[in-house]
Amino acid sequence: MTSSGFDRAPTVEIPRLRLRAHTAADFPACIPLWNDPIVTRFIGGRPFTEEEVWQRVQRYAGSWVLLGHGFWVIEEKATAKVIGEIGIMDAKRDIDPPFGDNLELGWALLPEVHGKGYASEALEAVIGWEARVLNAPSVICIIDPDNAPSIRLAEKFGFVEHARSTYKGTPTTQYIRKRPA
């Protein structure tokens, strides 16, 4: 264990999914996720290069060591297939209004698994983990105003619109979820 308490992401098991640490061996499975124009339409607006995907995998692994939180691979238990990523980050985004001390939650899943409830199950597990381990007063997510499925998912878990922003020239909406009293 490091001073953050983790040397890698802890495994979180839920009935259909396994949330686990990224490994170098996941790199080939992450490329289709970040190359898919449906996934990246609202996350960066373009498919990511292999170099960018590799840097992302490394950043996710390192975040756990440095900060004690980060992103997990979402693995479908029945097939052991990597179907997405989800997690908590401190991206230090240059955004107005700034996030302050709020952590950011994010997720991305392959289009072939959209509509199967996996994002909802994974988000519920991450919110539960965050409450048990980090217990932040609130968490934020940023969502493109045209990304109706992600907005519905965030609202399902108690996120409410916090602010309209522009991030890297793209309109975005900040949603906040405050710890229930």
C-alpha positions as CSV (number, residue, x, y, z in Angstrom):
1,M,0.0,0.0,0.0
2,T,1.1,3.6,-0.7
3,S,0.4,6.7,1.4
4,S,-2.9,7.0,-0.5
5,G,-3.9,3.6,0.8
6,F,-4.0,1.9,-2.6
7,D,-1.3,0.6,-5.0
8,R,-4.1,-0.2,-7.5
9,A,-7.8,-0.1,-7.9
10,P,-9.7,-2.4,-5.6
11,T,-11.9,-5.0,-7.3
12,V,-15.6,-4.3,-6.9
13,E,-17.8,-7.3,-7.7
14,I,-21.5,-6.9,-8.5
15,P,-23.8,-9.5,-10.0
16,R,-23.1,-9.0,-13.7
17,L,-20.0,-6.9,-13.6
18,R,-16.5,-6.7,-12.2
19,L,-14.9,-3.3,-11.7
20,R,-11.1,-3.8,-11.5
21,A,-7.7,-2.2,-12.0
22,H,-6.4,-1.4,-15.4
23,T,-3.4,-3.4,-16.5
24,A,-1.0,-3.1,-19.4
25,A,-2.8,-6.1,-20.9
26,D,-6.0,-4.1,-21.1
27,F,-4.6,-1.7,-23.6
28,P,-5.8,-3.6,-26.7
29,A,-9.3,-3.9,-25.2
30,C,-9.5,-0.2,-24.5
31,I,-8.6,0.9,-28.0
32,P,-12.1,0.0,-29.5
33,L,-13.8,1.9,-26.7
34,W,-11.9,5.1,-27.3
35,N,-11.8,4.7,-31.1
36,D,-15.6,4.4,-31.3
37,P,-17.2,7.7,-32.6
38,I,-20.4,7.0,-30.6
39,V,-18.4,6.9,-27.4
40,T,-16.1,9.8,-28.2
41,R,-18.9,12.1,-29.7
42,F,-19.4,13.5,-26.2
43,I,-16.0,12.9,-24.8
44,G,-13.4,14.9,-26.8
45,G,-15.5,14.9,-30.0
46,R,-13.1,12.6,-31.9
47,P,-11.7,9.1,-31.7
48,F,-8.5,8.8,-29.6
49,T,-5.2,7.7,-31.0
50,E,-3.5,4.5,-29.7
51,E,-1.0,6.8,-28.0
52,E,-3.8,8.7,-26.2
53,V,-5.5,5.5,-25.2
54,W,-2.2,4.1,-23.8
55,Q,-1.6,7.4,-21.9
56,R,-5.2,7.1,-20.5
57,V,-4.6,3.5,-19.3
58,Q,-1.3,4.6,-17.6
59,R,-3.0,7.7,-16.0
60,Y,-5.8,5.5,-14.6
61,A,-3.4,3.1,-13.0
62,G,-1.3,5.9,-11.5
63,S,-4.2,7.8,-10.1
64,W,-4.9,5.1,-7.6
65,V,-1.3,5.3,-6.3
66,L,-1.2,9.1,-6.1
67,L,-4.8,9.9,-5.0
68,G,-6.4,6.8,-3.6
69,H,-9.1,6.9,-6.3
70,G,-9.4,6.6,-10.0
71,F,-11.0,4.6,-12.8
72,W,-11.8,1.0,-13.1
73,V,-12.2,-1.3,-16.1
74,I,-15.8,-2.5,-16.4
75,E,-15.6,-6.2,-17.2
76,E,-18.7,-8.3,-18.1
77,K,-18.4,-11.3,-15.8
78,A,-20.1,-13.8,-18.2
79,T,-17.6,-13.1,-21.0
80,A,-14.6,-11.5,-19.2
81,K,-14.9,-8.8,-21.9
82,V,-13.9,-5.2,-21.2
83,I,-17.0,-3.2,-21.9
84,G,-16.1,0.2,-20.5
85,E,-14.5,2.3,-17.8
86,I,-15.9,4.2,-14.8
87,G,-14.4,6.1,-12.0
88,I,-13.5,9.1,-9.9
89,M,-10.9,11.7,-10.8
90,D,-9.4,14.9,-9.9
91,A,-8.7,16.3,-13.4
92,K,-7.9,19.9,-12.2
93,R,-10.0,21.0,-15.2
94,D,-9.7,24.6,-16.4
95,I,-13.4,25.2,-16.3
96,D,-15.7,28.0,-15.0
97,P,-17.1,27.6,-12.5
98,P,-14.3,25.5,-11.1
99,F,-15.0,22.2,-9.3
100,G,-13.3,23.4,-6.2
101,D,-12.7,20.4,-3.9
102,N,-15.3,18.3,-5.6
103,L,-14.2,15.0,-7.2
104,E,-15.4,14.2,-10.7
105,L,-17.2,11.0,-11.7
106,G,-17.1,9.7,-15.3
107,W,-18.0,6.7,-17.4
108,A,-17.9,5.3,-20.9
109,L,-19.2,2.0,-22.2
110,L,-19.1,0.3,-25.6
111,P,-22.2,1.0,-27.7
112,E,-22.9,-2.7,-28.0
113,V,-23.8,-2.8,-24.3
114,H,-25.8,0.4,-24.2
115,G,-29.3,-0.2,-23.0
116,K,-28.5,-3.3,-20.9
117,G,-28.4,-1.5,-17.5
118,Y,-24.6,-2.0,-17.1
119,A,-23.9,1.7,-16.8
120,S,-26.5,2.0,-14.0
121,E,-25.2,-1.0,-12.2
122,A,-21.6,0.2,-12.4
123,L,-22.5,3.8,-11.4
124,E,-24.4,2.5,-8.4
125,A,-21.4,0.4,-7.3
126,V,-19.0,3.3,-7.7
127,I,-21.2,5.7,-5.8
128,G,-21.5,3.1,-3.0
129,W,-17.7,2.6,-3.0
130,E,-17.1,6.4,-2.9
131,A,-19.5,6.8,0.1
132,R,-17.8,4.0,2.1
133,V,-14.2,5.0,1.3
134,L,-14.0,8.7,0.4
135,N,-17.2,10.0,1.7
136,A,-16.9,13.3,-0.2
137,P,-19.6,15.9,0.6
138,S,-20.4,16.0,-3.1
139,V,-19.2,14.8,-6.5
140,I,-19.5,16.4,-9.9
141,C,-19.9,15.1,-13.5
142,I,-19.8,17.1,-16.7
143,I,-22.1,16.0,-19.5
144,D,-22.6,17.4,-23.0
145,P,-26.1,18.9,-23.1
146,D,-27.0,16.7,-26.1
147,N,-26.0,13.5,-24.3
148,A,-29.5,12.6,-23.1
149,P,-28.7,9.0,-21.9
150,S,-25.9,10.2,-19.6
151,I,-28.1,13.0,-18.3
152,R,-30.9,10.5,-17.5
153,L,-28.4,8.2,-15.8
154,A,-26.9,11.0,-13.7
155,E,-30.3,12.2,-12.6
156,K,-31.4,8.7,-11.7
157,F,-28.6,8.8,-9.1
158,G,-29.4,12.1,-7.7
159,F,-27.2,14.4,-9.7
160,V,-28.8,17.8,-10.4
161,E,-27.8,20.5,-12.8
162,H,-25.2,22.8,-11.1
163,A,-23.9,25.0,-13.8
164,R,-23.6,25.6,-17.6
165,S,-20.0,25.8,-18.7
166,T,-17.8,25.6,-21.7
167,Y,-14.9,23.2,-21.6
168,K,-12.2,23.3,-24.3
169,G,-14.6,25.3,-26.5
170,T,-17.5,22.8,-26.1
171,P,-20.7,23.6,-24.2
172,T,-21.1,21.3,-21.2
173,T,-23.3,21.0,-18.1
174,Q,-22.0,20.4,-14.6
175,Y,-24.1,18.1,-12.5
176,I,-23.6,17.7,-8.8
177,R,-24.6,15.0,-6.3
178,K,-24.5,16.0,-2.7
179,R,-24.1,13.5,0.1
180,P,-27.6,12.8,1.5
181,A,-27.9,14.3,5.0
